[in-house]
């Protein structure tokens, strides 16, 4: 069952005597996310048209119709709440620790919980471990495409997959990363994405970008690029894009044929982490200065990105995109709280949709709702997933 967001009040680090849960979890109506600065180069962020919904899913960032596609049914009933007033509820608890990657399908939220994949019904049913996903290491980042969920193991960089539609309980080994001469493979915060018949992912040890066929027909991954400090990844029909957090760049190379060198697609404001590709536009967040930016894939390489916000007091973690808005989580803001923020595509002027306890982490959307998990990376706390309707305005 779902429980109201105000119930787990004891979890809030900011709670003080005499302070009610409703105040702490209060939804700020239409609050601007300040300080912020919006670029005037809106043309580089235009990505209208199409019907793709892209979610980060901690790596669920594919191209149109790829990893980021979030089902959600053929239609959604319109919301009756407005921005800043939509109710936030906590979905069923008891599904592991240290949640990371998360995607949504038509019926459920699928989330890596460090041991397996948890499936959390949207209708309020009991969360459970997805059959066939336990016992393969530390499930961390996920991507969903063509009815298949693929996930990355934190402990060894292996990539596995399982059919969700139609359902299966038999996972496949998609590929493993060739081990380095010294040490072991560690993807760490390197994300995963899929497009067409292939899966792409990042490892931080070794520092590289990889790909393999999603059907498991190749045992060893093919190296796409090496070097730098890659984290986020996204793919479309012609290119694979990845973020380099220390170089402060978004890089890309062609996929068919596979490029031999990477080109700098965008210079970023801060160190980029997660990236999403939707409707011909690449979006990314930066953790060190709370920036959210985007750039159209067909823009010239020297064109500057569109900047939705820069907030030195915010740690931006994850983002998701639909046809109208870009959504992102703030791990902590200037007051030590977590937030869900939103801005209209190509326009900026972000607002806060929800605020509460700290450590808002991964975010995903479908046609009618917003979902995010809470993960204290410095602690060992039970996973929590929250949801709210998309505002009607």
C-alpha positions as CSV (number, residue, x, y, z in Angstrom):
1,X,0.0,0.0,0.0
2,X,1.0,3.6,-0.4
3,X,1.5,5.8,2.6
4,X,1.5,9.5,2.8
5,X,4.8,11.2,2.5
6,X,4.4,12.9,5.8
7,X,4.4,9.6,7.7
8,X,8.1,8.8,7.9
9,X,8.7,12.0,9.8
10,X,11.4,10.5,12.1
11,X,13.6,10.0,9.0
12,X,14.0,13.8,8.6
13,X,17.3,15.0,9.9
14,X,16.0,18.6,10.1
15,X,13.1,17.6,12.4
16,X,13.1,19.7,15.6
17,X,10.8,19.8,18.6
18,X,7.5,21.4,17.8
19,X,8.0,21.1,14.1
20,X,5.2,19.2,12.3
21,X,5.7,16.7,9.6
22,X,3.6,18.8,7.2
23,X,5.9,21.7,7.5
24,X,9.0,19.7,6.9
25,X,7.5,17.9,3.9
26,X,5.6,20.9,2.7
27,X,5.4,21.3,-1.0
28,X,6.5,24.7,-2.0
29,X,4.0,26.2,-4.5
30,X,5.7,27.4,-7.7
31,X,9.0,28.2,-6.0
32,X,11.8,29.4,-8.2
33,X,14.9,27.4,-7.8
34,X,17.3,30.3,-7.0
35,X,20.0,31.3,-7.6
36,X,19.7,30.4,-11.3
37,X,20.8,31.7,-14.6
38,X,19.3,30.8,-17.9
39,X,21.1,31.0,-21.2
40,X,19.6,32.9,-24.1
41,X,20.6,30.2,-26.6
42,X,17.2,28.5,-26.4
43,X,17.4,27.3,-30.0
44,X,20.0,24.7,-29.0
45,X,17.5,23.1,-26.6
46,X,14.6,22.8,-29.0
47,X,13.5,19.3,-29.2
48,X,9.8,19.4,-29.7
49,X,7.8,16.8,-31.6
50,X,7.6,13.1,-31.2
51,X,6.2,11.3,-28.2
52,X,9.2,9.9,-26.5
53,X,9.4,10.0,-22.7
54,X,13.0,9.7,-21.6
55,X,13.9,8.9,-18.0
56,X,17.3,8.8,-16.4
57,X,16.7,5.6,-14.7
58,X,20.3,5.8,-13.5
59,X,21.4,4.9,-16.9
60,X,18.1,4.4,-18.5
61,X,18.9,7.0,-21.1
62,X,18.5,5.8,-24.6
63,X,17.7,7.5,-27.7
64,X,14.2,8.0,-29.0
65,X,12.3,4.8,-28.2
66,X,15.5,3.5,-26.5
67,X,16.6,3.1,-23.0
68,X,14.8,6.0,-21.7
69,X,11.4,5.1,-23.0
70,X,9.0,4.9,-20.1
71,X,5.8,3.0,-20.8
72,X,2.9,4.1,-18.6
73,X,0.1,3.0,-20.9
74,X,-1.5,4.6,-23.9
75,X,-3.0,7.5,-22.0
76,X,-3.1,9.0,-18.5
77,X,-5.9,10.7,-16.7
78,X,-5.2,14.5,-16.4
79,X,-4.0,15.6,-13.0
80,X,-6.2,17.7,-10.8
81,X,-3.3,19.3,-8.9
82,X,-1.2,22.3,-9.9
83,X,2.6,22.7,-9.5
84,X,3.6,23.0,-5.9
85,X,0.3,21.4,-4.7
86,X,0.5,17.8,-5.9
87,X,0.4,15.2,-3.1
88,X,3.6,13.2,-2.6
89,X,3.2,9.6,-1.4
90,X,5.7,6.9,-0.3
91,X,5.5,3.6,-2.2
92,X,5.8,0.3,-0.4
93,X,9.0,-0.1,1.6
94,X,11.1,-3.1,2.5
95,X,13.0,-3.6,-0.8
96,X,16.7,-3.4,0.1
97,X,19.3,-0.9,0.8
98,X,21.4,1.6,-1.2
99,X,19.0,2.0,-4.3
100,X,20.5,3.3,-7.5
101,X,19.2,2.9,-11.1
102,X,15.4,3.1,-11.6
103,X,13.1,2.9,-14.6
104,X,9.3,2.7,-15.0
105,X,7.3,0.3,-17.1
106,X,3.5,0.3,-17.7
107,X,2.8,-1.4,-14.4
108,X,5.7,-1.0,-12.1
109,X,8.8,0.8,-11.0
110,X,11.9,-1.3,-11.4
111,X,14.9,-0.4,-9.2
112,X,18.3,-1.8,-8.5
113,X,18.7,-2.2,-4.7
114,X,22.3,-3.4,-4.4
115,X,21.4,-7.1,-4.4
116,X,18.8,-7.5,-7.2
117,X,16.0,-5.7,-9.0
118,X,13.0,-4.7,-7.0
119,X,9.7,-4.4,-8.7
120,X,7.3,-2.0,-7.1
121,X,3.7,-2.0,-8.5
122,X,2.2,1.3,-9.4
123,X,-1.2,0.3,-8.1
124,X,0.1,0.1,-4.5
125,X,0.8,-3.6,-4.3
126,X,3.6,-5.2,-2.4
127,X,7.1,-4.7,-3.6
128,X,9.1,-7.8,-4.3
129,X,12.3,-9.0,-5.8
130,X,12.0,-9.5,-9.6
131,X,12.4,-13.3,-10.2
132,X,15.7,-14.2,-11.9
133,X,17.6,-11.1,-10.7
134,X,19.0,-12.2,-7.3
135,X,22.4,-13.8,-6.8
136,X,24.3,-12.1,-9.6
137,X,26.2,-9.5,-7.7
138,X,25.5,-5.9,-6.8
139,X,22.8,-4.6,-9.2
140,X,23.4,-0.9,-9.6
141,X,22.4,0.9,-12.8
142,X,19.6,-0.1,-15.2
143,X,18.2,0.5,-18.6
144,X,15.0,-0.6,-20.3
145,X,14.4,-1.0,-24.0
146,X,12.3,-3.3,-26.2
147,X,10.8,-5.0,-23.2
148,X,14.2,-6.0,-21.8
149,X,15.7,-4.7,-18.6
150,X,19.5,-4.7,-18.6
151,X,21.5,-3.9,-15.5
152,X,25.1,-3.3,-14.5
153,X,26.8,-5.0,-11.6
154,X,28.8,-2.7,-9.3
155,X,31.1,-5.4,-8.2
156,X,32.5,-6.6,-11.6
157,X,31.2,-4.6,-14.5
158,X,29.2,-7.5,-15.9
159,X,25.9,-6.7,-17.7
160,X,22.9,-8.9,-17.4
161,X,19.4,-8.7,-18.9
162,X,15.9,-10.2,-18.4
163,X,12.7,-9.9,-20.4
164,X,10.0,-7.9,-18.7
165,X,7.5,-8.0,-21.6
166,X,6.9,-10.9,-22.1
167,X,7.9,-11.7,-18.5
168,X,10.7,-14.2,-17.9
169,X,12.5,-15.6,-14.9
170,X,15.6,-16.6,-16.9
171,X,18.2,-13.8,-17.1
172,X,21.0,-13.7,-19.7
173,X,24.6,-12.7,-19.4
174,X,24.9,-9.9,-21.9
175,X,28.7,-9.4,-21.7
176,X,31.6,-9.0,-19.4
177,X,34.4,-6.4,-19.5
178,X,37.8,-7.8,-20.4
179,X,39.7,-7.6,-17.1
180,X,42.6,-5.1,-16.9
181,X,46.1,-6.4,-16.5
182,X,46.1,-5.2,-12.9
183,X,43.2,-5.1,-10.5
184,X,39.5,-5.7,-11.2
185,X,36.8,-4.1,-13.2
186,X,34.7,-1.5,-11.3
187,X,31.9,0.4,-13.0
188,X,31.2,2.5,-9.9
189,X,29.0,5.4,-10.9
190,X,29.4,4.6,-14.6
191,X,25.9,4.4,-16.1
192,X,24.2,2.1,-18.7
193,X,22.0,2.8,-21.7
194,X,20.5,0.9,-24.6
195,X,19.4,1.6,-28.2
196,X,18.3,-0.8,-30.9
197,X,19.9,-4.2,-30.4
198,X,22.9,-3.0,-28.3
199,X,23.7,-2.0,-24.7
200,X,26.3,0.7,-23.9
201,X,27.8,1.3,-20.5
202,X,30.7,3.0,-18.7
203,X,33.3,1.6,-16.2
204,X,35.4,3.8,-14.1
205,X,38.1,1.1,-13.6
206,X,39.2,0.9,-16.3
207,X,38.1,4.3,-17.5
208,X,36.2,3.3,-20.6
209,X,33.0,3.1,-22.6
210,X,31.7,-0.3,-23.7
211,X,29.0,-1.9,-25.8
212,X,27.6,-5.4,-26.5
213,X,24.6,-7.0,-28.2
214,X,21.6,-7.0,-25.9
215,X,20.8,-10.6,-26.7
216,X,24.0,-11.9,-25.1
217,X,25.5,-13.2,-28.3
218,X,29.0,-11.9,-27.5
219,X,30.8,-12.8,-24.3
220,X,33.2,-9.9,-24.1
221,X,32.3,-6.3,-24.5
222,X,33.6,-4.1,-27.3
223,X,35.5,-1.0,-26.2
224,X,34.0,2.2,-27.6
225,X,36.4,4.7,-26.0
226,X,38.9,4.8,-23.2
227,X,40.5,7.4,-20.9
228,X,39.1,10.5,-19.2
229,X,36.6,10.2,-16.4
230,X,33.3,9.0,-18.0
231,X,30.1,8.6,-16.0
232,X,26.8,9.2,-17.9
233,X,25.9,7.7,-21.2
234,X,23.2,8.1,-23.9
235,X,22.7,6.7,-27.4
236,X,20.7,7.5,-30.5
237,X,20.7,6.1,-34.1
238,X,24.1,7.6,-35.0
239,X,26.1,8.4,-31.9
240,X,26.9,7.4,-28.4
241,X,27.4,10.3,-26.0
242,X,29.0,10.3,-22.6
243,X,29.9,12.8,-19.9
244,X,33.4,13.4,-18.5
245,X,33.1,14.8,-15.1
246,X,36.7,16.2,-14.7
247,X,37.1,17.5,-18.2
248,X,33.7,19.1,-18.0
249,X,32.6,17.9,-21.4
250,X,30.1,15.8,-23.2
251,X,31.9,13.6,-25.7
252,X,30.5,11.5,-28.6
253,X,31.5,9.1,-31.3
254,X,29.7,7.4,-34.1
255,X,28.2,4.0,-33.6
256,X,28.1,2.6,-37.1
257,X,30.8,2.4,-38.0
258,X,32.3,2.8,-34.6
259,X,34.3,6.0,-34.4
260,X,38.0,5.7,-33.7
261,X,38.2,9.1,-31.9
262,X,35.8,11.0,-29.7
263,X,34.8,14.6,-30.5
264,X,33.8,17.2,-27.9
265,X,30.1,17.7,-28.3
266,X,29.6,20.3,-25.5
267,X,31.6,22.2,-22.9
268,X,29.7,22.1,-19.7
269,X,29.1,24.4,-16.7
270,X,30.5,22.1,-14.0
271,X,31.3,18.4,-13.9
272,X,28.5,16.5,-15.8
273,X,27.3,13.2,-14.4
274,X,24.0,11.7,-15.6
275,X,22.8,12.4,-19.2
276,X,19.6,11.8,-21.0
277,X,18.8,11.9,-24.8
278,X,15.2,12.6,-25.9
279,X,13.7,14.0,-29.1
280,X,17.0,14.9,-30.5
281,X,18.4,16.7,-27.5
282,X,21.0,15.7,-24.9
283,X,20.4,16.8,-21.3
284,X,22.7,16.6,-18.4
285,X,23.2,17.6,-14.7
286,X,26.3,18.6,-12.8
287,X,26.8,17.8,-9.2
288,X,29.3,20.4,-8.2
289,X,27.3,23.5,-9.1
290,X,23.7,22.3,-9.6
291,X,23.6,23.0,-13.3
292,X,21.1,21.6,-15.7
293,X,21.9,22.0,-19.4
294,X,21.0,20.7,-22.9
295,X,22.0,20.7,-26.5
296,X,20.4,19.5,-29.7
297,X,22.2,16.6,-31.3
298,X,22.2,18.4,-34.7
299,X,23.7,21.6,-33.3
300,X,27.2,22.6,-34.4
301,X,30.0,21.4,-32.2
302,X,30.9,25.0,-31.2
303,X,27.3,26.0,-30.3
304,X,26.9,26.6,-26.6
305,X,24.5,24.5,-24.6
306,X,21.2,25.9,-23.2
307,X,21.4,26.4,-19.4
308,X,18.3,25.9,-17.4
309,X,19.9,26.6,-14.0
310,X,23.1,27.0,-12.2
311,X,22.8,26.7,-8.4
312,X,26.0,26.5,-6.4
313,X,24.0,25.6,-3.3
314,X,22.4,22.5,-4.9
315,X,23.8,19.0,-5.6
316,X,21.9,17.9,-8.7
317,X,21.8,14.1,-9.1
318,X,19.5,12.7,-11.7
319,X,17.2,13.9,-14.5
320,X,14.2,12.8,-16.7
321,X,12.5,14.3,-19.7
322,X,9.1,14.2,-21.2
323,X,7.6,16.1,-24.2
324,X,7.2,19.4,-22.2
325,X,9.5,19.4,-19.2
326,X,12.9,18.4,-17.8
327,X,12.8,17.1,-14.2
328,X,15.7,16.6,-11.8
329,X,16.5,15.7,-8.3
330,X,18.5,17.8,-5.9
331,X,20.4,15.6,-3.4
332,X,20.8,18.5,-1.0
333,X,20.0,22.2,-1.2
334,X,21.2,25.1,0.8
335,X,19.0,24.1,3.7
336,X,20.1,20.5,3.6
337,X,16.9,19.2,2.0
338,X,16.2,17.2,-1.1
339,X,14.1,18.6,-3.9
340,X,12.4,17.7,-7.2
341,X,12.6,20.5,-9.7
342,X,11.2,21.1,-13.1
343,X,11.6,23.5,-16.0
344,X,9.8,23.8,-19.3
345,X,12.0,22.6,-22.2
346,X,13.9,25.4,-23.9
347,X,12.6,28.0,-21.4
348,X,14.3,27.6,-18.1
349,X,12.7,29.3,-15.1
350,X,12.8,26.2,-12.8
351,X,10.3,25.6,-10.0
352,X,10.4,23.3,-7.1
353,X,7.7,20.6,-7.2
354,X,8.6,18.8,-3.9
355,X,10.9,19.2,-1.0
356,X,11.7,17.1,2.0
357,X,14.3,15.0,3.7
358,X,17.8,15.1,2.0
359,X,19.3,12.6,-0.5
360,X,16.7,12.7,-3.3
361,X,18.6,10.5,-5.8
362,X,17.4,8.8,-9.0
363,X,14.3,10.1,-10.9
364,X,12.0,8.7,-13.5
365,X,8.7,9.7,-15.1
366,X,5.8,8.2,-17.1
367,X,2.9,9.9,-18.7
368,X,1.2,10.8,-15.5
369,X,3.6,10.6,-12.5
370,X,7.0,11.4,-11.2
371,X,9.0,8.9,-9.2
372,X,12.3,9.2,-7.3
373,X,14.2,7.3,-4.7
374,X,16.1,8.4,-1.6
375,X,19.6,7.2,-1.0
376,X,22.1,8.4,1.6
377,X,25.3,7.5,-0.1
378,X,27.2,7.8,3.2
379,X,24.8,5.6,5.2
380,X,23.1,2.2,5.1
381,X,19.4,3.0,5.1
382,X,16.3,1.2,3.8
383,X,15.4,2.1,0.2
384,X,12.5,4.5,-0.2
385,X,10.6,5.4,-3.4
386,X,8.3,8.4,-3.6
387,X,5.8,9.4,-6.2
388,X,3.6,12.3,-7.1
389,X,1.3,13.2,-10.0
390,X,2.6,15.4,-12.7
391,X,1.0,18.8,-12.2
392,X,-1.7,19.9,-14.6
393,X,0.0,23.2,-15.4
